[in-house]
Amino acid sequence: EFNSFNVIWKDMLKQSHKEPFNPYSMSLKQGIQHLKDKLQIQEHALNGANELISFSCEYGKCKPPLPSDLNGDILLHDTYKHFLNYPNIKVNWQLRGAFIVPYKRTIDIQRSHLPKSGPFQDIVISSKTKFNPLLYECDLHKLKVIEDKLQTKVTRNNELQKLFHEVIKNGYLYDLITKNLLLKVIMKKIQMN
């Protein structure tokens, strides 16, 4: 392998990632910054959270361990050159980061006012329903109505179901009917005539 100096790190979902670095041109600070940027991009793609709250590298938990008073501007080569099998080593860094969704991309949550009288089945929602991530307990029936609407849309938009109905309507599956059933139908028709 051309670049056999690899840094292994885990994200918030405990998935391992292997990142090749050039130890002769990258410092510890640059490597941590690179992984911080990569983690921020990943969190933004998965959760929409890209505003950094805290980020740190736990030097004592790294493998091989690093001294906590280590200067971050030193090249990775100078940091790891005294380890056995250098540069063909795998390095585990313990990184901790926390991200949040920026305030400008949050949504306002308002309680919807539904009529208190009448059965729940008679409530008709004519307007498009708004997403409400923190439903109140009394809005449970509204959630059921939304769920029912979503389920009916799924069954109507099922392409395989439409294809199957078309095949049955045109009689293409006629050869799959068992002969015993066909004989019973013929016998009934003969007795009727």
N, C-alpha and C positions, 0 to 999 in steps of 0.2 A: 504494500500500500504506500502511495506516495507520501501522504501526510499521515503519519501514524500517531501523532500527538492528538488525542481526542479528549474532550471534556464531556462528561456524562452528567446530566442534570434532570431533575423531575419537575414537572409542572404541578399546578394545583390539583389536577386530576390524578396525580401519581403516575403519569405516563412518562417513561424514560425517553430522553432525547440524547443523541450523540452528535456533538458539534466538533468538527475538525478545526483546529487552530494552527497557525504558523507560529511556533514559540520564539522564532528568531526576530519577528517583526511586530509582535503584539505584546503589550504589557498586561499585567493582571487587571488593572483598572479598565483598559480597553476591552478585554474579554468579558468582564462583568457587565460593562455598559452594553456590549453587543447582545448578551443574553437577556439583559433587562429590556432592551428594545424589542427583541424577538418575543419575549413573554408578554409584553404590552400589546403587540400586534395580535398575538394569539388570544388574549383575553378580550380584546376589542371584537375579534371575529366571532368568538363563541358567545360572549355575554353582553357585548356592547359596553363593557367597562374598560375604559382606557385612561382614566385619571389616576395617577399613581398616588397612593397614600403613604406606603412605606416599602422600602426595598433594602435588603441587607444580605451579606454573605457571612455565613457562620464558619469562620476559618478553622475552629477547633473540630468541627464535624466533617471537614473535607477529608477525602482520602486520596493521596497521602495528606496527613494533617499539615496545615500551614500555621506559622506563628501569627498571633493576633496583631503584633506590632510590625507586620510586614509592610514595606513601602509599596504602594500600588503602581508606582511608575516604573518599577523594575520589570525587565522583559521576562516573559514566562520561561525562557531558556535559562536565565540566571536563577530563577526561583526553583526549577525542578532539575537542574543539571546534575546534582549530587545524588539523585535517586537511581536505584538499580534499573537497568534496561532503558535508560533515557536515550533517545526520544520516543522509543516504542512503548509508551505507557498510556494507560487510561486513567484519567483524573476525574474524581467525583467531587463536584462542588455543591455545597448545601446553600441554596439561595431561597430567601423568603421574600415574597412580594405580595402586596395587597393593592387591589384596584377597585375603583367604584365607577358607577355611571355618572358622568358630569351632570350637574344640576340643569343645564340648559336642555338636556335630552330626557328629562323626567316628565311624566304626565301627571296631570291633576286628577285626583280621585274624588268623585262626587257620588253621594248616595242618591240612587234613583228613587223617586216617589211613585209608588204603585198604589192603586186603590186597595183599601183594606178589606172591602166587602166583596163577596162573590167567590165562586170556586176558582181554583187556580187554573183549571183547564180552559176557562172562558177568556183568559187574558190574551189579547191579540196585540202583538207588537208590530206596528206598521212601519216604523222608522228603523233604520239600520242600528243594530245594537252596538253599544260602545264597549270596548275592552275595559274591564274593571278587575285588576289583579287582586284587590283586597275586598272580596265580596263580604257583605254583612250576612249574618246568619238568617235574617229575614228575607234575603234575596235568593234563597236556595231554589225557590220555584222558578225564578227568572233564569237561573242557571240551567234548570231542567228544560225550559222552553228553548233556550239557545242550543242546548245539546241535541234536542229533538230536531231542530231546524238543520243542524249540521249533519245529522245522521241521514235525514231524507235527501239532502243534497248529494251525499256520498253514494247512496244507492241509485239515484237518478243519473249520475255521471259515470257510472261504472261501465267502461267500454266493453269489457268481456261479457257482462250481463246483456248488453244490447246485442252483441254479436250472437250470443247463444239464443236469444229470443228470435232473431232473424233466421237463424239456422232451423229452429223448430218450426217457425211459421212457413218456411219454404219447403219443409219436408225432407231436408237433407239427412236427418238422423233416422229415417224410416227403416234402414237396414239393421239398426241396432235393436229393434223390437224383437222379442223372442218369438219363435214360431208357435209356441203353445198359446200365447196370448192372441196371436193372429188367428189361429185355428178356432179358439173360443169365440172370437168376434164373428168369424165366418159362420160357425154353427148357429149362433144366435140369429144371424140374418136369414139363414136358410129356414129355420123353424118359423120365423115371422112371415115369410112369403108363403 
